[in-house]
Amino acid sequence: MGRTQTSTGSRSAGVLPLIAGVVSALALTGAAVYTVSESQCDQGRYVRDGRQVTLVGGCVTGAELREAGIGQDHDRSGADATSPGDLNR
């Protein structure tokens, strides 16, 4: 009975894409961590005042969201603005 020999070329061909994937994942993770750590924003928090929820701090103000039309549903007739507190009901 003869032995079947596997070539080392097929093994290395499968390892190189794996190494490339791991290296690129590490590079992207490092870039994300660096970006977040270097941002100049305070950590925002939500403050509940009765039925109204207000975002305090953070990078984006409520006025900027209103200017962009975020929090308002323009496609449906009679729809009101949505606040984060409405989502927990």
Wavefront OBJ file of the C-alpha trace (Angstrom):
o trace
v 0.000 0.000 0.000
v 1.325 3.344 -0.923
v 1.047 6.524 1.026
v -0.680 9.502 -0.419
v 1.450 12.562 -0.208
v -0.128 15.991 0.093
v 1.756 18.914 -1.254
v 2.663 21.777 1.043
v 1.621 24.238 -1.659
v -2.078 23.634 -1.096
v -1.707 24.198 2.642
v 0.053 27.530 2.246
v -2.474 28.654 -0.345
v -5.225 28.395 2.295
v -3.195 30.044 5.053
v -2.276 33.243 3.199
v -5.880 34.496 2.752
v -6.545 33.704 6.407
v -3.540 35.733 7.528
v -4.507 38.598 5.210
v -8.038 38.614 6.654
v -6.806 38.659 10.243
v -4.306 41.452 9.543
v -6.921 43.599 7.789
v -9.425 43.030 10.636
v -6.825 44.103 13.188
v -5.965 47.207 11.149
v -9.619 48.235 10.842
v -10.208 47.626 14.554
v -7.207 49.759 15.419
v -8.434 52.557 13.148
v -11.883 52.479 14.786
v -10.454 52.565 18.311
v -8.150 55.456 17.391
v -11.001 57.420 15.816
v -13.250 57.054 18.849
v -10.492 57.828 21.340
v -9.484 60.995 19.469
v -12.996 62.398 19.026
v -13.623 65.666 20.819
v -17.139 64.821 21.987
v -18.486 64.457 25.479
v -20.403 61.323 26.227
v -24.067 62.206 25.815
v -26.772 61.143 28.218
v -30.550 61.211 28.162
v -32.370 63.198 30.849
v -36.047 62.495 31.438
v -38.166 65.476 32.482
v -41.723 64.284 32.922
v -42.709 62.807 29.563
v -39.969 64.534 27.595
v -36.538 62.983 27.029
v -33.652 65.336 26.221
v -30.162 64.471 25.015
v -27.539 66.357 27.043
v -23.971 66.442 25.744
v -22.610 64.466 22.809
v -21.542 65.605 19.349
v -24.943 66.315 17.831
v -27.450 68.849 19.101
v -31.202 68.569 18.797
v -31.235 71.596 16.500
v -28.918 69.828 14.061
v -31.209 66.787 14.060
v -34.276 68.951 13.391
v -32.477 70.711 10.519
v -31.672 67.339 8.976
v -35.292 66.211 9.398
v -34.369 63.359 11.733
v -37.073 62.457 14.205
v -39.871 63.556 11.898
v -41.753 61.306 9.496
v -42.560 63.421 6.452
v -43.887 60.506 4.375
v -46.928 59.729 6.550
v -49.694 62.249 6.973
v -50.472 63.279 10.536
v -47.256 61.783 11.961
v -45.626 63.550 14.882
v -41.952 63.843 15.786
v -40.473 60.801 17.470
v -38.447 61.019 20.653
v -36.330 58.269 22.266
v -38.780 58.079 25.159
v -41.569 57.051 22.769
v -39.665 53.932 21.770
v -39.783 52.367 25.254
v -43.555 52.144 25.495
l 1 2 3 4 5 6 7 8 9 10 11 12 13 14 15 16 17 18 19 20 21 22 23 24 25 26 27 28 29 30 31 32 33 34 35 36 37 38 39 40 41 42 43 44 45 46 47 48 49 50 51 52 53 54 55 56 57 58 59 60 61 62 63 64 65 66 67 68 69 70 71 72 73 74 75 76 77 78 79 80 81 82 83 84 85 86 87 88 89
